[in-house]
Amino acid sequence: MKISEIIKYADARIVSGSLATDKDLEKAFSSDLMSDVLTLDEESILLITGLANLQLVRTAEMADIQAVLLARGKPASAEMIELAKENGLVLLETPFSIYKASGILYAKGLKAVY
């Protein structure tokens, strides 16, 4: 699923990585536990989370996550946006809960990691 489609379906707004909206992502993973994210061995992943801090961006970099959807209306800080830009990470914000965003994207064809 293209990032532009994720933006549309999740009523999201892009805060970093606006040039990558045509990038395809194959799977999604929802978690607030970064230790769980670090166990992933997948590529082309969207991470859906309610965690909004610098550790999230650093974890996404280490786990080769392509894009992050911040749920529940959580805003990315200026520091998060700057670090995401440095690492080529797409950061999105949605007003939807993790459950709702995950369900919508799954129903539209984005596969689950597990």
Biopython code that builds the backbone (N, CA, C, O; Angstrom):
import numpy as np
from Bio.PDB.StructureBuilder import StructureBuilder

atoms = [
    (1, "MET", "N", (0.846, -1.171, 0.000)),
    (1, "MET", "CA", (0.000, 0.000, 0.000)),
    (1, "MET", "C", (0.898, 1.243, 0.000)),
    (1, "MET", "O", (1.858, 1.331, 0.765)),
    (2, "LYS", "N", (0.578, 2.159, -0.837)),
    (2, "LYS", "CA", (1.358, 3.391, -0.910)),
    (2, "LYS", "C", (1.097, 4.263, 0.329)),
    (2, "LYS", "O", (0.008, 4.244, 0.902)),
    (3, "ILE", "N", (2.108, 5.014, 0.719)),
    (3, "ILE", "CA", (1.973, 5.907, 1.872)),
    (3, "ILE", "C", (0.865, 6.924, 1.623)),
    (3, "ILE", "O", (0.163, 7.308, 2.558)),
    (4, "SER", "N", (0.699, 7.361, 0.390)),
    (4, "SER", "CA", (-0.384, 8.305, 0.076)),
    (4, "SER", "C", (-1.754, 7.686, 0.370)),
    (4, "SER", "O", (-2.675, 8.399, 0.769)),
    (5, "GLU", "N", (-1.898, 6.384, 0.181)),
    (5, "GLU", "CA", (-3.155, 5.700, 0.498)),
    (5, "GLU", "C", (-3.352, 5.607, 2.013)),
    (5, "GLU", "O", (-4.465, 5.769, 2.514)),
    (6, "ILE", "N", (-2.267, 5.346, 2.730)),
    (6, "ILE", "CA", (-2.330, 5.295, 4.190)),
    (6, "ILE", "C", (-2.795, 6.644, 4.730)),
    (6, "ILE", "O", (-3.623, 6.704, 5.639)),
    (7, "ILE", "N", (-2.263, 7.714, 4.172)),
    (7, "ILE", "CA", (-2.654, 9.066, 4.577)),
    (7, "ILE", "C", (-4.153, 9.259, 4.358)),
    (7, "ILE", "O", (-4.849, 9.794, 5.222)),
    (8, "LYS", "N", (-4.639, 8.828, 3.218)),
    (8, "LYS", "CA", (-6.061, 8.974, 2.887)),
    (8, "LYS", "C", (-6.939, 8.150, 3.827)),
    (8, "LYS", "O", (-7.881, 8.681, 4.415)),
    (9, "TYR", "N", (-6.644, 6.873, 3.974)),
    (9, "TYR", "CA", (-7.491, 5.973, 4.764)),
    (9, "TYR", "C", (-7.463, 6.291, 6.264)),
    (9, "TYR", "O", (-8.471, 6.126, 6.951)),
    (10, "ALA", "N", (-6.325, 6.741, 6.766)),
    (10, "ALA", "CA", (-6.191, 7.019, 8.203)),
    (10, "ALA", "C", (-6.441, 8.489, 8.539)),
    (10, "ALA", "O", (-6.236, 8.914, 9.676)),
    (11, "ASP", "N", (-6.879, 9.249, 7.560)),
    (11, "ASP", "CA", (-7.119, 10.676, 7.762)),
    (11, "ASP", "C", (-5.889, 11.316, 8.414)),
    (11, "ASP", "O", (-5.995, 12.111, 9.347)),
    (12, "ALA", "N", (-4.727, 10.941, 7.888)),
    (12, "ALA", "CA", (-3.451, 11.345, 8.486)),
    (12, "ALA", "C", (-2.894, 12.593, 7.822)),
    (12, "ALA", "O", (-3.311, 13.007, 6.740)),
    (13, "ARG", "N", (-1.944, 13.159, 8.519)),
    (13, "ARG", "CA", (-1.203, 14.294, 7.964)),
    (13, "ARG", "C", (0.279, 13.933, 8.047)),
    (13, "ARG", "O", (0.740, 13.329, 9.015)),
    (14, "ILE", "N", (0.998, 14.319, 7.014)),
    (14, "ILE", "CA", (2.424, 14.001, 6.951)),
    (14, "ILE", "C", (3.216, 15.133, 7.602)),
    (14, "ILE", "O", (3.005, 16.308, 7.301)),
    (15, "VAL", "N", (4.133, 14.759, 8.500)),
    (15, "VAL", "CA", (4.945, 15.776, 9.168)),
    (15, "VAL", "C", (6.425, 15.652, 8.813)),
    (15, "VAL", "O", (7.213, 16.555, 9.092)),
    (16, "SER", "N", (6.799, 14.531, 8.197)),
    (16, "SER", "CA", (8.177, 14.340, 7.745)),
    (16, "SER", "C", (8.178, 13.318, 6.616)),
    (16, "SER", "O", (7.452, 12.324, 6.663)),
    (17, "GLY", "N", (8.997, 13.571, 5.606)),
    (17, "GLY", "CA", (9.131, 12.611, 4.513)),
    (17, "GLY", "C", (8.111, 12.794, 3.413)),
    (17, "GLY", "O", (7.666, 11.817, 2.811)),
    (18, "SER", "N", (7.733, 14.030, 3.142)),
    (18, "SER", "CA", (6.673, 14.296, 2.171)),
    (18, "SER", "C", (7.008, 13.847, 0.750)),
    (18, "SER", "O", (6.104, 13.689, -0.070)),
    (19, "LEU", "N", (8.272, 13.642, 0.448)),
    (19, "LEU", "CA", (8.661, 13.204, -0.895)),
    (19, "LEU", "C", (8.509, 11.703, -1.090)),
    (19, "LEU", "O", (8.675, 11.207, -2.204)),
    (20, "ALA", "N", (8.198, 10.978, -0.032)),
    (20, "ALA", "CA", (8.134, 9.513, -0.105)),
    (20, "ALA", "C", (6.713, 8.969, -0.130)),
    (20, "ALA", "O", (6.510, 7.796, 0.183)),
    (21, "THR", "N", (5.729, 9.775, -0.488)),
    (21, "THR", "CA", (4.339, 9.314, -0.410)),
    (21, "THR", "C", (4.002, 8.249, -1.447)),
    (21, "THR", "O", (2.974, 7.582, -1.324)),
    (22, "ASP", "N", (4.837, 8.074, -2.460)),
    (22, "ASP", "CA", (4.577, 7.025, -3.448)),
    (22, "ASP", "C", (5.257, 5.701, -3.084)),
    (22, "ASP", "O", (5.155, 4.722, -3.824)),
    (23, "LYS", "N", (5.949, 5.675, -1.947)),
    (23, "LYS", "CA", (6.625, 4.463, -1.483)),
    (23, "LYS", "C", (5.600, 3.418, -1.064)),
    (23, "LYS", "O", (4.597, 3.744, -0.428)),
    (24, "ASP", "N", (5.852, 2.157, -1.422)),
    (24, "ASP", "CA", (4.968, 1.057, -1.048)),
    (24, "ASP", "C", (5.409, 0.419, 0.255)),
    (24, "ASP", "O", (6.596, 0.175, 0.469)),
    (25, "LEU", "N", (4.444, 0.152, 1.126)),
    (25, "LEU", "CA", (4.687, -0.585, 2.358)),
    (25, "LEU", "C", (3.873, -1.867, 2.281)),
    (25, "LEU", "O", (2.715, -1.851, 1.864)),
    (26, "GLU", "N", (4.477, -2.974, 2.683)),
    (26, "GLU", "CA", (3.826, -4.269, 2.558)),
    (26, "GLU", "C", (3.054, -4.680, 3.805)),
    (26, "GLU", "O", (2.024, -5.347, 3.706)),
    (27, "LYS", "N", (3.549, -4.283, 4.988)),
    (27, "LYS", "CA", (2.971, -4.761, 6.235)),
    (27, "LYS", "C", (2.930, -3.648, 7.269)),
    (27, "LYS", "O", (3.576, -2.611, 7.127)),
    (28, "ALA", "N", (2.142, -3.899, 8.322)),
    (28, "ALA", "CA", (2.061, -2.955, 9.439)),
    (28, "ALA", "C", (2.178, -3.712, 10.752)),
    (28, "ALA", "O", (1.859, -4.898, 10.845)),
    (29, "PHE", "N", (2.647, -2.988, 11.765)),
    (29, "PHE", "CA", (2.794, -3.531, 13.113)),
    (29, "PHE", "C", (2.355, -2.440, 14.073)),
    (29, "PHE", "O", (2.784, -1.292, 13.953)),
    (30, "SER", "N", (1.500, -2.793, 15.027)),
    (30, "SER", "CA", (1.003, -1.826, 16.009)),
    (30, "SER", "C", (1.571, -2.155, 17.373)),
    (30, "SER", "O", (1.412, -3.271, 17.866)),
    (31, "SER", "N", (2.240, -1.176, 17.989)),
    (31, "SER", "CA", (2.805, -1.407, 19.311)),
    (31, "SER", "C", (3.257, -0.093, 19.935)),
    (31, "SER", "O", (3.658, 0.845, 19.247)),
    (32, "ASP", "N", (3.179, -0.059, 21.266)),
    (32, "ASP", "CA", (3.784, 1.020, 22.032)),
    (32, "ASP", "C", (5.055, 0.538, 22.719)),
    (32, "ASP", "O", (5.765, 1.325, 23.344)),
    (33, "LEU", "N", (5.337, -0.745, 22.605)),
    (33, "LEU", "CA", (6.530, -1.325, 23.231)),
    (33, "LEU", "C", (7.668, -1.399, 22.214)),
    (33, "LEU", "O", (7.646, -2.228, 21.304)),
    (34, "MET", "N", (8.649, -0.534, 22.375)),
    (34, "MET", "CA", (9.746, -0.498, 21.420)),
    (34, "MET", "C", (10.592, -1.765, 21.484)),
    (34, "MET", "O", (11.252, -2.109, 20.503)),
    (35, "SER", "N", (10.587, -2.461, 22.610)),
    (35, "SER", "CA", (11.305, -3.732, 22.690)),
    (35, "SER", "C", (10.674, -4.751, 21.738)),
    (35, "SER", "O", (11.389, -5.576, 21.169)),
    (36, "ASP", "N", (9.352, -4.712, 21.554)),
    (36, "ASP", "CA", (8.696, -5.595, 20.583)),
    (36, "ASP", "C", (9.060, -5.200, 19.156)),
    (36, "ASP", "O", (9.251, -6.064, 18.300)),
    (37, "VAL", "N", (9.155, -3.923, 18.901)),
    (37, "VAL", "CA", (9.510, -3.435, 17.565)),
    (37, "VAL", "C", (10.907, -3.920, 17.185)),
    (37, "VAL", "O", (11.150, -4.279, 16.033)),
    (38, "LEU", "N", (11.810, -3.929, 18.138)),
    (38, "LEU", "CA", (13.190, -4.346, 17.857)),
    (38, "LEU", "C", (13.311, -5.828, 17.527)),
    (38, "LEU", "O", (14.346, -6.260, 17.020)),
    (39, "THR", "N", (12.279, -6.609, 17.804)),
    (39, "THR", "CA", (12.320, -8.040, 17.473)),
    (39, "THR", "C", (11.903, -8.307, 16.034)),
    (39, "THR", "O", (12.043, -9.435, 15.560)),
    (40, "LEU", "N", (11.401, -7.313, 15.333)),
    (40, "LEU", "CA", (10.911, -7.508, 13.968)),
    (40, "LEU", "C", (12.062, -7.759, 13.002)),
    (40, "LEU", "O", (13.129, -7.154, 13.102)),
    (41, "ASP", "N", (11.817, -8.662, 12.070)),
    (41, "ASP", "CA", (12.791, -8.955, 11.020)),
    (41, "ASP", "C", (12.069, -8.891, 9.676)),
    (41, "ASP", "O", (12.023, -9.872, 8.934)),
    (42, "GLU", "N", (11.515, -7.738, 9.381)),
    (42, "GLU", "CA", (10.725, -7.515, 8.174)),
    (42, "GLU", "C", (11.204, -6.237, 7.498)),
    (42, "GLU", "O", (11.935, -5.438, 8.083)),
    (43, "GLU", "N", (10.773, -6.066, 6.252)),
    (43, "GLU", "CA", (11.061, -4.840, 5.521)),
    (43, "GLU", "C", (9.750, -4.221, 5.063)),
    (43, "GLU", "O", (8.708, -4.876, 5.080)),
    (44, "SER", "N", (9.804, -2.974, 4.659)),
    (44, "SER", "CA", (8.633, -2.249, 4.154)),
    (44, "SER", "C", (7.486, -2.249, 5.150)),
    (44, "SER", "O", (6.366, -2.640, 4.822)),
    (45, "ILE", "N", (7.773, -1.805, 6.379)),
    (45, "ILE", "CA", (6.806, -1.837, 7.468)),
    (45, "ILE", "C", (6.343, -0.426, 7.842)),
    (45, "ILE", "O", (7.115, 0.533, 7.842)),
    (46, "LEU", "N", (5.041, -0.345, 8.163)),
    (46, "LEU", "CA", (4.466, 0.823, 8.811)),
    (46, "LEU", "C", (4.312, 0.473, 10.281)),
    (46, "LEU", "O", (3.737, -0.564, 10.612)),
    (47, "LEU", "N", (4.816, 1.321, 11.166)),
    (47, "LEU", "CA", (4.620, 1.151, 12.598)),
    (47, "LEU", "C", (3.499, 2.092, 13.030)),
    (47, "LEU", "O", (3.551, 3.296, 12.777)),
    (48, "ILE", "N", (2.486, 1.527, 13.686)),
    (48, "ILE", "CA", (1.373, 2.318, 14.211)),
    (48, "ILE", "C", (1.525, 2.337, 15.727)),
    (48, "ILE", "O", (1.554, 1.284, 16.364)),
    (49, "THR", "N", (1.622, 3.532, 16.305)),
    (49, "THR", "CA", (1.914, 3.635, 17.732)),
    (49, "THR", "C", (1.314, 4.899, 18.344)),
    (49, "THR", "O", (1.002, 5.863, 17.644)),
    (50, "GLY", "N", (1.166, 4.869, 19.636)),
    (50, "GLY", "CA", (0.751, 6.049, 20.384)),
    (50, "GLY", "C", (1.922, 6.691, 21.092)),
    (50, "GLY", "O", (1.758, 7.701, 21.777)),
    (51, "LEU", "N", (3.095, 6.120, 20.936)),
    (51, "LEU", "CA", (4.307, 6.639, 21.560)),
    (51, "LEU", "C", (4.866, 7.768, 20.697)),
    (51, "LEU", "O", (5.081, 7.583, 19.499)),
    (52, "ALA", "N", (5.097, 8.911, 21.284)),
    (52, "ALA", "CA", (5.600, 10.061, 20.522)),
    (52, "ALA", "C", (6.781, 10.676, 21.258)),
    (52, "ALA", "O", (6.623, 11.633, 22.017)),
    (53, "ASN", "N", (7.970, 10.117, 21.025)),
    (53, "ASN", "CA", (9.191, 10.668, 21.615)),
    (53, "ASN", "C", (10.391, 10.319, 20.737)),
    (53, "ASN", "O", (10.261, 9.594, 19.750)),
    (54, "LEU", "N", (11.539, 10.835, 21.100)),
    (54, "LEU", "CA", (12.747, 10.592, 20.300)),
    (54, "LEU", "C", (13.131, 9.121, 20.255)),
    (54, "LEU", "O", (13.672, 8.652, 19.253)),
    (55, "GLN", "N", (12.855, 8.386, 21.332)),
    (55, "GLN", "CA", (13.189, 6.963, 21.362)),
    (55, "GLN", "C", (12.461, 6.203, 20.255)),
    (55, "GLN", "O", (13.002, 5.249, 19.697)),
    (56, "LEU", "N", (11.251, 6.619, 19.938)),
    (56, "LEU", "CA", (10.502, 6.013, 18.845)),
    (56, "LEU", "C", (11.261, 6.140, 17.532)),
    (56, "LEU", "O", (11.400, 5.163, 16.797)),
    (57, "VAL", "N", (11.747, 7.330, 17.238)),
    (57, "VAL", "CA", (12.457, 7.563, 15.978)),
    (57, "VAL", "C", (13.759, 6.762, 15.950)),
    (57, "VAL", "O", (14.115, 6.190, 14.919)),
    (58, "ARG", "N", (14.457, 6.720, 17.059)),
    (58, "ARG", "CA", (15.702, 5.947, 17.121)),
    (58, "ARG", "C", (15.436, 4.446, 16.950)),
    (58, "ARG", "O", (16.195, 3.745, 16.281)),
    (59, "THR", "N", (14.364, 3.970, 17.555)),
    (59, "THR", "CA", (14.002, 2.555, 17.422)),
    (59, "THR", "C", (13.614, 2.244, 15.982)),
    (59, "THR", "O", (14.015, 1.211, 15.444)),
    (60, "ALA", "N", (12.845, 3.117, 15.357)),
    (60, "ALA", "CA", (12.450, 2.916, 13.959)),
    (60, "ALA", "C", (13.684, 2.831, 13.062)),
    (60, "ALA", "O", (13.730, 2.022, 12.135)),
    (61, "GLU", "N", (14.668, 3.660, 13.339)),
    (61, "GLU", "CA", (15.912, 3.626, 12.561)),
    (61, "GLU", "C", (16.621, 2.280, 12.736)),
    (61, "GLU", "O", (17.063, 1.673, 11.760)),
    (62, "MET", "N", (16.723, 1.824, 13.968)),
    (62, "MET", "CA", (17.417, 0.561, 14.238)),
    (62, "MET", "C", (16.686, -0.642, 13.635)),
    (62, "MET", "O", (17.316, -1.618, 13.229)),
    (63, "ALA", "N", (15.354, -0.565, 13.579)),
    (63, "ALA", "CA", (14.546, -1.687, 13.085)),
    (63, "ALA", "C", (14.241, -1.571, 11.585)),
    (63, "ALA", "O", (13.472, -2.368, 11.048)),
    (64, "ASP", "N", (14.834, -0.596, 10.919)),
    (64, "ASP", "CA", (14.599, -0.362, 9.490)),
    (64, "ASP", "C", (13.129, -0.160, 9.155)),
    (64, "ASP", "O", (12.646, -0.634, 8.127)),
    (65, "ILE", "N", (12.423, 0.547, 10.029)),
    (65, "ILE", "CA", (11.026, 0.893, 9.790)),
    (65, "ILE", "C", (10.999, 2.033, 8.771)),
    (65, "ILE", "O", (11.764, 2.990, 8.889)),
    (66, "GLN", "N", (10.129, 1.935, 7.780)),
    (66, "GLN", "CA", (10.042, 2.939, 6.723)),
    (66, "GLN", "C", (9.189, 4.142, 7.099)),
    (66, "GLN", "O", (9.489, 5.276, 6.725)),
    (67, "ALA", "N", (8.101, 3.871, 7.859)),
    (67, "ALA", "CA", (7.155, 4.935, 8.184)),
    (67, "ALA", "C", (6.499, 4.651, 9.528)),
    (67, "ALA", "O", (6.339, 3.499, 9.931)),
    (68, "VAL", "N", (6.122, 5.733, 10.217)),
    (68, "VAL", "CA", (5.460, 5.631, 11.517)),
    (68, "VAL", "C", (4.183, 6.461, 11.480)),
    (68, "VAL", "O", (4.182, 7.609, 11.037)),
    (69, "LEU", "N", (3.094, 5.857, 11.954)),
    (69, "LEU", "CA", (1.823, 6.543, 12.086)),
    (69, "LEU", "C", (1.564, 6.764, 13.567)),
    (69, "LEU", "O", (1.329, 5.812, 14.312)),
    (70, "LEU", "N", (1.607, 8.016, 13.991)),
    (70, "LEU", "CA", (1.336, 8.368, 15.383)),
    (70, "LEU", "C", (-0.173, 8.455, 15.572)),
    (70, "LEU", "O", (-0.839, 9.245, 14.904)),
    (71, "ALA", "N", (-0.711, 7.652, 16.472)),
    (71, "ALA", "CA", (-2.148, 7.546, 16.673)),
    (71, "ALA", "C", (-2.636, 8.454, 17.802)),
    (71, "ALA", "O", (-1.846, 9.089, 18.501)),
    (72, "ARG", "N", (-3.947, 8.495, 17.957)),
    (72, "ARG", "CA", (-4.631, 9.215, 19.035)),
    (72, "ARG", "C", (-4.339, 10.718, 19.038)),
    (72, "ARG", "O", (-4.392, 11.361, 20.086)),
    (73, "GLY", "N", (-4.033, 11.269, 17.875)),
    (73, "GLY", "CA", (-3.780, 12.698, 17.790)),
    (73, "GLY", "C", (-2.482, 13.151, 18.430)),
    (73, "GLY", "O", (-2.286, 14.345, 18.657)),
    (74, "LYS", "N", (-1.591, 12.209, 18.724)),
    (74, "LYS", "CA", (-0.301, 12.566, 19.341)),
    (74, "LYS", "C", (0.545, 13.329, 18.324)),
    (74, "LYS", "O", (0.765, 12.845, 17.214)),
    (75, "PRO", "N", (1.017, 14.506, 18.693)),
    (75, "PRO", "CA", (1.846, 15.277, 17.761)),
    (75, "PRO", "C", (3.327, 14.905, 17.872)),
    (75, "PRO", "O", (3.823, 14.583, 18.952)),
    (76, "ALA", "N", (4.003, 14.956, 16.755)),
    (76, "ALA", "CA", (5.455, 14.776, 16.753)),
    (76, "ALA", "C", (6.101, 16.077, 17.200)),
    (76, "ALA", "O", (5.697, 17.159, 16.773)),
    (77, "SER", "N", (7.102, 15.970, 18.059)),
    (77, "SER", "CA", (7.825, 17.166, 18.497)),
    (77, "SER", "C", (8.766, 17.638, 17.390)),
    (77, "SER", "O", (9.054, 16.903, 16.446)),
    (78, "ALA", "N", (9.231, 18.856, 17.521)),
    (78, "ALA", "CA", (10.184, 19.404, 16.544)),
    (78, "ALA", "C", (11.445, 18.551, 16.487)),
    (78, "ALA", "O", (12.014, 18.351, 15.414)),
    (79, "GLU", "N", (11.885, 18.045, 17.648)),
    (79, "GLU", "CA", (13.082, 17.197, 17.694)),
    (79, "GLU", "C", (12.848, 15.875, 16.976)),
    (79, "GLU", "O", (13.734, 15.374, 16.283)),
    (80, "MET", "N", (11.655, 15.310, 17.141)),
    (80, "MET", "CA", (11.315, 14.066, 16.441)),
    (80, "MET", "C", (11.315, 14.272, 14.929)),
    (80, "MET", "O", (11.837, 13.449, 14.177)),
    (81, "ILE", "N", (10.725, 15.372, 14.502)),
    (81, "ILE", "CA", (10.640, 15.666, 13.070)),
    (81, "ILE", "C", (12.036, 15.852, 12.488)),
    (81, "ILE", "O", (12.332, 15.345, 11.405)),
    (82, "GLU", "N", (12.883, 16.568, 13.193)),
    (82, "GLU", "CA", (14.255, 16.790, 12.716)),
    (82, "GLU", "C", (15.018, 15.466, 12.601)),
    (82, "GLU", "O", (15.676, 15.221, 11.590)),
    (83, "LEU", "N", (14.936, 14.618, 13.620)),
    (83, "LEU", "CA", (15.627, 13.327, 13.600)),
    (83, "LEU", "C", (15.045, 12.420, 12.517)),
    (83, "LEU", "O", (15.786, 11.682, 11.867)),
    (84, "ALA", "N", (13.738, 12.466, 12.317)),
    (84, "ALA", "CA", (13.103, 11.672, 11.261)),
    (84, "ALA", "C", (13.616, 12.109, 9.891)),
    (84, "ALA", "O", (13.908, 11.271, 9.037)),
    (85, "LYS", "N", (13.725, 13.409, 9.683)),
    (85, "LYS", "CA", (14.243, 13.921, 8.411)),
    (85, "LYS", "C", (15.679, 13.465, 8.185)),
    (85, "LYS", "O", (16.042, 13.081, 7.073)),
    (86, "GLU", "N", (16.490, 13.506, 9.226)),
    (86, "GLU", "CA", (17.886, 13.065, 9.117)),
    (86, "GLU", "C", (17.990, 11.594, 8.735)),
    (86, "GLU", "O", (18.928, 11.188, 8.048)),
    (87, "ASN", "N", (17.012, 10.792, 9.188)),
    (87, "ASN", "CA", (17.044, 9.350, 8.954)),
    (87, "ASN", "C", (16.163, 8.887, 7.799)),
    (87, "ASN", "O", (16.086, 7.689, 7.527)),
    (88, "GLY", "N", (15.500, 9.817, 7.118)),
    (88, "GLY", "CA", (14.645, 9.455, 5.989)),
    (88, "GLY", "C", (13.379, 8.720, 6.399)),
    (88, "GLY", "O", (12.821, 7.956, 5.612)),
    (89, "LEU", "N", (12.924, 8.946, 7.621)),
    (89, "LEU", "CA", (11.728, 8.298, 8.143)),
    (89, "LEU", "C", (10.494, 9.134, 7.830)),
    (89, "LEU", "O", (10.493, 10.351, 8.020)),
    (90, "VAL", "N", (9.455, 8.478, 7.351)),
    (90, "VAL", "CA", (8.183, 9.156, 7.128)),
    (90, "VAL", "C", (7.413, 9.146, 8.443)),
    (90, "VAL", "O", (7.189, 8.087, 9.029)),
    (91, "LEU", "N", (7.009, 10.325, 8.902)),
    (91, "LEU", "CA", (6.215, 10.456, 10.122)),
    (91, "LEU", "C", (4.830, 10.984, 9.753)),
    (91, "LEU", "O", (4.698, 12.001, 9.073)),
    (92, "LEU", "N", (3.808, 10.275, 10.214)),
    (92, "LEU", "CA", (2.425, 10.656, 9.970)),
    (92, "LEU", "C", (1.698, 10.784, 11.300)),
    (92, "LEU", "O", (2.054, 10.124, 12.276)),
    (93, "GLU", "N", (0.679, 11.635, 11.337)),
    (93, "GLU", "CA", (-0.157, 11.787, 12.529)),
    (93, "GLU", "C", (-1.610, 11.539, 12.148)),
    (93, "GLU", "O", (-2.084, 12.036, 11.126)),
    (94, "THR", "N", (-2.318, 10.765, 12.975)),
    (94, "THR", "CA", (-3.734, 10.504, 12.751)),
    (94, "THR", "C", (-4.517, 10.761, 14.035)),
    (94, "THR", "O", (-4.008, 10.538, 15.134)),
    (95, "PRO", "N", (-5.755, 11.229, 13.894)),
    (95, "PRO", "CA", (-6.592, 11.391, 15.093)),
    (95, "PRO", "C", (-7.179, 10.057, 15.561)),
    (95, "PRO", "O", (-7.722, 9.979, 16.663)),
    (96, "PHE", "N", (-7.079, 9.016, 14.746)),
    (96, "PHE", "CA", (-7.669, 7.717, 15.060)),
    (96, "PHE", "C", (-6.890, 7.000, 16.156)),
    (96, "PHE", "O", (-5.699, 7.244, 16.346)),
    (97, "SER", "N", (-7.575, 6.113, 16.876)),
    (97, "SER", "CA", (-6.904, 5.246, 17.844)),
    (97, "SER", "C", (-6.045, 4.221, 17.099)),
    (97, "SER", "O", (-6.191, 4.030, 15.892)),
    (98, "ILE", "N", (-5.172, 3.584, 17.821)),
    (98, "ILE", "CA", (-4.353, 2.526, 17.220)),
    (98, "ILE", "C", (-5.260, 1.439, 16.662)),
    (98, "ILE", "O", (-5.042, 0.947, 15.556)),
    (99, "TYR", "N", (-6.272, 1.069, 17.426)),
    (99, "TYR", "CA", (-7.205, 0.019, 17.023)),
    (99, "TYR", "C", (-7.924, 0.389, 15.719)),
    (99, "TYR", "O", (-7.979, -0.412, 14.785)),
    (100, "LYS", "N", (-8.467, 1.594, 15.664)),
    (100, "LYS", "CA", (-9.207, 2.020, 14.476)),
    (100, "LYS", "C", (-8.296, 2.138, 13.254)),
    (100, "LYS", "O", (-8.645, 1.657, 12.176)),
    (101, "ALA", "N", (-7.138, 2.769, 13.412)),
    (101, "ALA", "CA", (-6.206, 2.919, 12.291)),
    (101, "ALA", "C", (-5.759, 1.552, 11.777)),
    (101, "ALA", "O", (-5.719, 1.322, 10.568)),
    (102, "SER", "N", (-5.426, 0.653, 12.689)),
    (102, "SER", "CA", (-4.990, -0.693, 12.300)),
    (102, "SER", "C", (-6.102, -1.423, 11.556)),
    (102, "SER", "O", (-5.861, -2.045, 10.522)),
    (103, "GLY", "N", (-7.319, -1.346, 12.087)),
    (103, "GLY", "CA", (-8.448, -2.035, 11.465)),
    (103, "GLY", "C", (-8.748, -1.522, 10.075)),
    (103, "GLY", "O", (-8.981, -2.308, 9.157)),
    (104, "ILE", "N", (-8.746, -0.218, 9.912)),
    (104, "ILE", "CA", (-9.018, 0.371, 8.598)),
    (104, "ILE", "C", (-7.957, -0.052, 7.591)),
    (104, "ILE", "O", (-8.282, -0.488, 6.488)),
    (105, "LEU", "N", (-6.699, 0.075, 7.966)),
    (105, "LEU", "CA", (-5.613, -0.254, 7.030)),
    (105, "LEU", "C", (-5.584, -1.748, 6.707)),
    (105, "LEU", "O", (-5.290, -2.132, 5.575)),
    (106, "TYR", "N", (-5.885, -2.585, 7.691)),
    (106, "TYR", "CA", (-5.957, -4.026, 7.454)),
    (106, "TYR", "C", (-7.101, -4.339, 6.485)),
    (106, "TYR", "O", (-6.935, -5.141, 5.566)),
    (107, "ALA", "N", (-8.252, -3.713, 6.688)),
    (107, "ALA", "CA", (-9.404, -3.934, 5.816)),
    (107, "ALA", "C", (-9.128, -3.470, 4.382)),
    (107, "ALA", "O", (-9.690, -4.008, 3.429)),
    (108, "LYS", "N", (-8.267, -2.478, 4.245)),
    (108, "LYS", "CA", (-7.913, -1.964, 2.916)),
    (108, "LYS", "C", (-6.794, -2.758, 2.251)),
    (108, "LYS", "O", (-6.419, -2.469, 1.115)),
    (109, "GLY", "N", (-6.251, -3.771, 2.962)),
    (109, "GLY", "CA", (-5.285, -4.658, 2.319)),
    (109, "GLY", "C", (-3.868, -4.622, 2.841)),
    (109, "GLY", "O", (-3.025, -5.381, 2.362)),
    (110, "LEU", "N", (-3.574, -3.767, 3.807)),
    (110, "LEU", "CA", (-2.226, -3.747, 4.374)),
    (110, "LEU", "C", (-2.083, -4.961, 5.289)),
    (110, "LEU", "O", (-2.860, -5.124, 6.229)),
    (111, "LYS", "N", (-1.111, -5.797, 5.023)),
    (111, "LYS", "CA", (-0.945, -7.047, 5.751)),
    (111, "LYS", "C", (-0.349, -6.824, 7.138)),
    (111, "LYS", "O", (0.323, -5.824, 7.389)),
    (112, "ALA", "N", (-0.609, -7.767, 8.022)),
    (112, "ALA", "CA", (-0.037, -7.734, 9.375)),
    (112, "ALA", "C", (1.314, -8.424, 9.370)),
    (112, "ALA", "O", (1.550, -9.329, 8.570)),
    (113, "VAL", "N", (2.201, -8.001, 10.260)),
    (113, "VAL", "CA", (3.486, -8.677, 10.404)),
    (113, "VAL", "C", (3.274, -10.085, 10.937)),
    (113, "VAL", "O", (3.897, -11.032, 10.458)),
    (114, "TYR", "N", (2.396, -10.228, 11.932)),
    (114, "TYR", "CA", (2.092, -11.548, 12.503)),
    (114, "TYR", "C", (0.672, -11.931, 12.153)),
    (114, "TYR", "O", (0.210, -13.006, 12.535)),
]
sb = StructureBuilder()
sb.init_structure("model")
sb.init_model(0)
sb.init_chain("A")
sb.init_seg("    ")
for serial, (resi, resn, name, xyz) in enumerate(atoms, 1):
    if name == "N":
        sb.init_residue(resn, " ", resi, " ")
    sb.init_atom(name, np.array(xyz, "f"), 0.0, 1.0, " ", f" {name:<3s}", serial, name[0])
structure = sb.get_structure()
